[in-house]
Amino acid sequence: MKFPLAISVGVAVLTLSACTMQSASSETDAAPTGSGLRPAALQSALNAVRDAGMIGVYMEVRDGDQTWNGTAGVADIATGAPIGPDMVHRVGSITKTFVAAAIMQQVEQGRIGLDTSIGDYLPQLVPGERGAKITVRMLLDNTSGLAEHLPYSFPSLAAFFGGAQLSSESLDQHRFTQFDPVELIGMGVNAPPATSAPGATPGVYSNTNYFVLAQLLEKVTGTAFQTYIAENVIARAGLEHTAFPDGPTLTVAHPRMYEALFGMIDPPRDYSVYDMSWALPGAGLVSTMSDLNRFYRMLLSGQIVSQDSLTQMQRTVPVIALDGSHLEYGLGLHKVRTPAGEIFWGHDGSVFGTQSLSLTSADGTRQMSVTMNLVRWNELGPDGKPKPHPIDDALTALYQVAMGGK
């Protein structure tokens, strides 16, 4: 299959798959062979991504007790300031793993049932027979059938959902819009269902699911979902640079985040200042690559949720991503097999101007977190699909080296 970089946020339907992976159909989890970090090869591959046209890219790779941080390119086109390995970044749908972990903690405490109908908890949000059929598990693994809200909240992006001409109008119009999460949920609930029936596979990826999960978390904990995750997931993992930002402006060191929208925004426009209420529980976190590696390392070793919960999170189903590719998706986790047959777990994410990917080997020994500050660099062909670009091949080579390949 194509493992897409940053397909898992609503706008990520606009990106082209950047790394060729194989479908993870076997239940035998092969682990990396431990080829070592090879810093020179990693830096060379990172430089090649920059040379192919990326504005700025940085990553952290871990192998056993060795860690390597690398950067290439700039954080700000206007000033030429270099991108830094400790800068925070909007990490998009990687946020979903944090939300899923928080839900599983409440499952462990008996406050949420994975196979309980969401209508039992939130009948006003998902009413009637539909709410009775959709379970919490279906929201987590994207088999609920609830539609994506983005074609309705950002209508100028609806071209990729069968709508009108693609443009940046909505991106600029909503830069400072404070969306009501209940209204966004209503857009997804009232839209035509994404699947034939709740629980049907393949599922269809939808941010609406995670908006509903955030409302569920608030109902059972009595606190804002951001507060609960900060205190019980982020703090438990010991993450010092991960948070839901307070407002559209990041107040710590970060790169500018450039959106090209397939050449329709030329030169690419900086969207680093943006109100994230449009995707907050599905894509609102900021973090560093070091924090992401630490989070997934602790999650996959049973230090954030129990081993039983982790087993549930790693039960995958086929899900159609917003770009049409097929994923093996669990409860807030992707399962990815490299061409060498090695299994990695993690998530990717994209918001306007930025995209990230974080993967950890099945045995926890090899990790890669990478982020970049230019997205949707491909021009569109006559068929409306993104055309190949040198950045795609450069990223494929980078991921191969970072994940222990030759």
C-alpha positions as CSV (number, residue, x, y, z in Angstrom):
1,M,0.0,0.0,0.0
2,K,1.0,3.6,-0.1
3,F,1.7,4.9,3.4
4,P,0.7,8.5,3.1
5,L,2.5,11.3,4.9
6,A,-0.2,13.4,6.6
7,I,-3.4,11.9,5.2
8,S,-5.2,11.8,8.4
9,V,-6.4,15.3,8.9
10,G,-9.3,16.6,6.8
11,V,-7.1,18.7,4.6
12,A,-4.7,15.9,4.2
13,V,-6.7,14.5,1.3
14,L,-4.8,17.1,-0.6
15,T,-1.4,15.4,-0.1
16,L,0.4,12.8,-2.2
17,S,1.6,9.6,-0.6
18,A,5.3,10.0,0.0
19,C,6.5,6.6,1.3
20,T,5.8,3.3,-0.2
21,M,4.9,0.6,2.4
22,Q,3.3,-2.8,2.3
23,S,0.0,-3.7,3.8
24,A,0.3,-5.1,7.3
25,S,-1.9,-8.2,6.8
26,S,0.2,-10.6,8.8
27,E,-0.1,-10.8,12.6
28,T,3.6,-11.7,12.9
29,D,5.3,-8.4,13.9
30,A,8.8,-8.4,12.5
31,A,11.2,-6.0,14.2
32,P,14.0,-3.9,12.6
33,T,17.3,-5.7,12.3
34,G,19.2,-3.0,14.3
35,S,21.3,-1.4,11.6
36,G,22.3,1.5,13.8
37,L,21.7,5.2,13.3
38,R,24.2,5.9,10.5
39,P,24.2,9.7,11.1
40,A,26.0,10.6,7.9
41,A,23.4,8.7,5.8
42,L,20.5,10.3,7.7
43,Q,21.9,13.8,7.3
44,S,22.5,13.2,3.6
45,A,19.0,11.9,3.1
46,L,17.6,14.9,5.1
47,N,19.6,17.3,2.9
48,A,18.2,15.7,-0.2
49,V,14.7,16.5,1.0
50,R,15.6,20.1,1.3
51,D,17.4,20.1,-2.0
52,A,14.3,18.6,-3.7
53,G,12.4,21.7,-2.7
54,M,11.3,21.4,1.0
55,I,11.6,24.6,2.9
56,G,12.5,23.1,6.2
57,V,12.6,19.6,7.7
58,Y,13.8,18.2,11.0
59,M,13.6,14.9,12.7
60,E,14.7,12.7,15.6
61,V,15.7,9.0,15.1
62,R,16.3,6.6,17.9
63,D,17.9,3.2,17.7
64,G,18.2,1.4,21.1
65,D,20.0,3.9,23.4
66,Q,21.3,6.0,20.6
67,T,19.5,9.2,19.4
68,W,20.1,11.4,16.5
69,N,18.6,14.8,15.7
70,G,19.0,16.4,12.3
71,T,17.7,19.5,10.4
72,A,17.8,20.9,6.9
73,G,16.5,24.1,5.5
74,V,15.0,27.2,7.1
75,A,12.3,28.1,9.5
76,D,11.5,31.4,7.9
77,I,11.8,32.2,4.2
78,A,12.0,35.9,4.8
79,T,14.8,35.9,7.3
80,G,16.6,32.7,6.3
81,A,16.6,31.6,10.0
82,P,17.6,27.9,10.2
83,I,15.1,25.4,11.4
84,G,15.9,24.0,14.8
85,P,15.5,20.5,16.2
86,D,13.9,21.7,19.4
87,M,11.2,23.9,17.7
88,V,7.6,23.0,18.4
89,H,5.3,22.1,15.5
90,R,1.6,21.6,14.9
91,V,1.5,17.8,14.6
92,G,-2.0,17.4,13.1
93,S,-3.7,14.0,13.5
94,I,-1.0,12.6,15.7
95,T,-3.3,14.3,18.3
96,K,-5.7,11.4,17.7
97,T,-3.4,8.9,19.5
98,F,-3.5,11.1,22.6
99,V,-7.3,11.3,22.5
100,A,-7.5,7.5,22.1
101,A,-5.2,6.9,25.0
102,A,-7.3,9.2,27.2
103,I,-10.5,7.3,26.2
104,M,-8.8,4.0,27.0
105,Q,-7.9,5.2,30.4
106,Q,-11.5,5.8,31.1
107,V,-12.4,2.4,29.7
108,E,-10.0,0.9,32.3
109,Q,-11.8,2.8,35.0
110,G,-15.2,1.5,33.8
111,R,-16.6,4.9,32.9
112,I,-16.6,4.1,29.2
113,G,-17.5,0.9,27.4
114,L,-15.7,0.3,24.1
115,D,-18.7,-1.5,22.7
116,T,-21.3,0.7,24.3
117,S,-23.4,2.8,21.9
118,I,-22.5,6.5,21.8
119,G,-26.2,7.2,22.0
120,D,-26.1,5.9,25.5
121,Y,-23.7,8.7,26.4
122,L,-24.5,11.6,24.0
123,P,-28.0,11.1,22.6
124,Q,-28.2,14.8,21.7
125,L,-25.2,14.6,19.5
126,V,-25.8,11.3,17.7
127,P,-29.5,10.7,18.1
128,G,-31.9,7.9,17.4
129,E,-31.2,4.6,15.8
130,R,-27.9,5.8,14.4
131,G,-26.6,6.7,17.9
132,A,-27.7,3.3,19.1
133,K,-25.7,1.5,16.5
134,I,-22.5,3.5,16.6
135,T,-20.2,2.3,19.4
136,V,-17.2,4.0,21.0
137,R,-14.9,1.6,19.3
138,M,-16.3,2.6,15.9
139,L,-15.5,6.2,16.6
140,L,-12.0,5.3,17.6
141,D,-11.3,3.2,14.5
142,N,-13.2,5.3,12.0
143,T,-15.9,2.7,11.2
144,S,-18.8,4.8,12.6
145,G,-19.8,6.1,9.2
146,L,-20.0,9.6,10.4
147,A,-19.0,11.9,7.6
148,E,-16.0,14.4,7.6
149,H,-17.1,17.9,8.5
150,L,-14.5,19.7,6.4
151,P,-16.4,20.0,3.1
152,Y,-19.0,21.9,5.1
153,S,-16.8,24.0,7.4
154,F,-14.3,24.7,4.7
155,P,-16.4,24.7,1.5
156,S,-13.5,25.9,-0.8
157,L,-11.8,22.5,0.0
158,A,-14.9,20.6,-1.0
159,A,-13.4,19.8,-4.5
160,F,-11.7,16.8,-2.9
161,F,-15.0,15.6,-1.6
162,G,-16.9,15.8,-4.9
163,G,-17.6,19.5,-4.6
164,A,-16.6,22.7,-6.5
165,Q,-13.3,24.2,-7.6
166,L,-10.5,24.0,-5.0
167,S,-9.3,27.3,-3.6
168,S,-7.7,28.9,-0.6
169,E,-10.7,31.1,0.2
170,S,-11.8,29.1,3.2
171,L,-8.3,28.9,4.6
172,D,-8.0,32.7,4.8
173,Q,-11.6,33.3,5.8
174,H,-11.3,31.0,8.9
175,R,-7.8,31.9,10.1
176,F,-9.3,33.4,13.3
177,T,-12.7,31.7,13.3
178,Q,-13.7,30.1,16.7
179,F,-15.7,27.1,15.6
180,D,-18.3,25.5,17.9
181,P,-17.4,21.8,18.2
182,V,-21.1,20.8,18.5
183,E,-21.8,22.6,15.3
184,L,-18.9,20.8,13.6
185,I,-20.2,17.5,14.9
186,G,-23.7,18.4,13.5
187,M,-22.2,18.9,10.1
188,G,-20.8,15.4,10.0
189,V,-23.8,13.8,11.6
190,N,-26.3,15.5,9.2
191,A,-24.2,14.8,6.1
192,P,-24.7,11.6,4.0
193,P,-23.1,8.6,5.9
194,A,-19.6,7.7,4.9
195,T,-20.2,4.0,5.0
196,S,-23.1,1.7,4.3
197,A,-23.7,1.0,8.0
198,P,-22.1,1.7,11.4
199,G,-19.3,-0.9,11.8
200,A,-19.0,-1.7,8.1
201,T,-15.5,-2.1,6.7
202,P,-13.6,-0.6,5.1
203,G,-14.2,2.4,7.4
204,V,-13.8,5.9,6.2
205,Y,-11.5,8.3,8.0
206,S,-13.4,11.2,9.6
207,N,-12.4,13.9,12.0
208,T,-16.0,14.1,13.2
209,N,-15.4,10.9,15.1
210,Y,-12.8,12.5,17.3
211,F,-14.9,15.6,18.0
212,V,-17.5,13.2,19.4
213,L,-14.9,11.4,21.5
214,A,-13.7,14.7,23.0
215,Q,-17.3,15.4,24.0
216,L,-17.6,11.9,25.5
217,L,-14.3,12.4,27.5
218,E,-15.7,15.7,28.9
219,K,-19.0,14.1,29.9
220,V,-17.4,11.3,31.8
221,T,-14.6,13.2,33.4
222,G,-16.3,16.5,34.1
223,T,-13.4,18.5,32.7
224,A,-12.3,19.9,29.4
225,F,-10.8,17.3,27.2
226,Q,-7.6,19.4,26.8
227,T,-7.2,19.5,30.6
228,Y,-7.7,15.8,31.0
229,I,-5.2,14.9,28.3
230,A,-2.7,17.4,29.7
231,E,-2.9,16.0,33.2
232,N,-3.3,12.3,32.4
233,V,-1.6,11.6,29.1
234,I,0.9,14.4,28.4
235,A,2.1,14.7,32.1
236,R,2.1,10.9,32.6
237,A,4.4,10.6,29.6
238,G,6.7,13.4,31.0
239,L,6.3,15.5,27.8
240,E,7.6,19.1,28.4
241,H,6.9,20.6,25.0
242,T,3.5,19.2,24.1
243,A,0.2,21.1,24.6
244,F,-3.0,22.3,23.1
245,P,-2.1,25.9,22.3
246,D,-4.1,28.7,23.9
247,G,-5.1,30.8,20.9
248,P,-4.0,31.0,17.2
249,T,-0.4,32.2,17.9
250,L,2.4,29.9,19.1
251,T,4.4,31.7,21.8
252,V,7.4,29.4,21.8
253,A,10.1,28.9,19.1
254,H,8.5,27.4,16.0
255,P,9.0,27.5,12.2
256,R,6.7,29.3,9.8
257,M,4.3,26.9,8.2
258,Y,3.9,27.2,4.4
259,E,0.9,26.0,2.4
260,A,1.2,25.6,-1.3
261,L,-2.2,24.0,-2.1
262,F,-0.8,22.3,-5.2
263,G,0.6,25.5,-6.6
264,M,-2.6,27.4,-6.1
265,I,-0.9,29.5,-3.4
266,D,2.3,30.8,-5.1
267,P,4.5,31.6,-3.3
268,P,3.4,29.4,-0.4
269,R,1.6,31.3,2.3
270,D,2.5,31.1,6.0
271,Y,-0.4,29.7,8.2
272,S,1.5,29.3,11.4
273,V,-0.9,31.7,13.0
274,Y,-4.2,29.9,12.9
275,D,-7.2,29.2,15.2
276,M,-7.2,25.4,15.6
277,S,-10.8,25.0,16.8
278,W,-11.7,23.6,13.4
279,A,-9.7,20.4,14.3
280,L,-8.7,20.8,17.9
281,P,-9.5,17.2,19.3
282,G,-8.4,15.6,16.0
283,A,-5.4,17.7,15.1
284,G,-4.7,20.5,17.6
285,L,-1.6,19.5,19.5
286,V,1.8,21.1,19.2
287,S,4.9,19.1,20.1
288,T,8.5,18.4,19.4
289,M,10.0,15.4,17.7
290,S,11.7,14.3,20.9
291,D,8.4,14.5,22.8
292,L,6.6,12.4,20.1
293,N,9.2,9.7,20.2
294,R,9.0,9.6,24.0
295,F,5.2,9.5,23.9
296,Y,5.0,6.6,21.5
297,R,7.8,4.7,23.3
298,M,5.9,5.0,26.6
299,L,2.5,4.2,25.0
300,L,3.7,1.1,23.3
301,S,5.4,-0.2,26.4
302,G,2.2,0.0,28.4
303,Q,3.1,3.1,30.5
304,I,0.2,5.3,29.4
305,V,-2.5,2.7,29.1
306,S,-2.6,-0.9,30.3
307,Q,-1.3,-3.8,28.1
308,D,-4.9,-4.9,27.7
309,S,-5.9,-1.4,26.4
310,L,-2.8,-1.4,24.1
311,T,-3.9,-4.7,22.7
312,Q,-7.3,-3.2,21.9
313,M,-5.6,-0.2,20.3
314,Q,-3.6,-2.4,18.0
315,R,-6.6,-4.4,16.7
316,T,-6.8,-2.9,13.2
317,V,-9.5,-2.7,10.5
318,P,-9.2,-1.5,6.9
319,V,-10.0,2.2,6.7
320,I,-10.1,4.4,3.6
321,A,-8.0,7.6,4.2
322,L,-9.1,11.0,2.9
323,D,-6.8,10.7,-0.1
324,G,-8.4,7.3,-1.0
325,S,-5.5,5.1,0.2
326,H,-6.1,2.2,2.5
327,L,-4.9,2.0,6.0
328,E,-4.6,-0.6,8.7
329,Y,-6.1,1.5,11.5
330,G,-6.6,0.6,15.1
331,L,-7.8,2.8,18.0
332,G,-5.9,6.0,17.2
333,L,-3.0,4.0,15.8
334,H,-1.8,3.1,12.3
335,K,0.0,-0.2,11.6
336,V,2.6,0.0,8.9
337,R,4.8,-2.6,7.3
338,T,8.1,-1.6,5.6
339,P,9.2,-3.2,2.4
340,A,11.5,-5.4,4.5
341,G,8.5,-6.7,6.4
342,E,9.1,-4.7,9.6
343,I,6.2,-3.5,11.6
344,F,5.9,0.0,12.9
345,W,3.1,1.7,14.9
346,G,2.3,5.4,15.1
347,H,0.4,8.1,13.3
348,D,0.8,11.0,10.9
349,G,-0.8,14.4,10.7
350,S,-1.3,17.5,8.6
351,V,-2.8,20.9,9.1
352,F,-2.4,24.0,6.9
353,G,1.3,24.5,6.3
354,T,2.7,21.6,8.2
355,Q,2.9,17.9,8.4
356,S,4.4,15.3,10.7
357,L,5.0,11.6,11.0
358,S,5.9,9.5,14.0
359,L,6.6,5.8,13.9
360,T,7.9,3.3,16.4
361,S,9.0,-0.3,15.7
362,A,6.9,-3.1,17.2
363,D,9.6,-3.9,19.7
364,G,10.1,-0.2,20.6
365,T,13.8,-0.1,19.7
366,R,13.6,2.0,16.5
367,Q,11.8,5.3,16.3
368,M,11.4,8.1,13.8
369,S,9.6,11.4,14.1
370,V,9.9,13.9,11.3
371,T,8.1,17.2,10.5
372,M,8.3,19.7,7.7
373,N,7.0,23.2,7.1
374,L,5.8,23.0,3.5
375,V,2.8,21.0,2.4
376,R,0.9,20.1,-0.8
377,W,3.9,20.9,-2.9
378,N,2.6,18.8,-5.9
379,E,0.9,20.4,-8.8
380,L,-2.3,18.9,-10.0
381,G,-2.5,16.9,-13.2
382,P,-5.3,17.0,-15.8
383,D,-7.1,14.3,-13.9
384,G,-7.1,16.4,-10.7
385,K,-4.6,14.2,-8.9
386,P,-1.2,15.4,-7.5
387,K,1.6,14.9,-9.9
388,P,4.9,13.3,-8.7
389,H,7.5,15.7,-7.3
390,P,11.2,15.2,-6.4
391,I,10.3,15.7,-2.7
392,D,8.2,12.5,-2.8
393,D,11.2,10.4,-3.8
394,A,13.5,12.2,-1.4
395,L,11.1,11.5,1.5
396,T,10.8,7.8,0.6
397,A,14.6,7.5,0.7
398,L,14.7,9.4,4.1
399,Y,12.2,7.2,5.7
400,Q,13.9,4.0,4.5
401,V,17.2,5.1,6.1
402,A,15.4,6.3,9.3
403,M,13.5,3.1,9.8
404,G,16.6,1.0,9.6
405,G,16.8,0.3,5.8
406,K,19.8,0.5,3.6
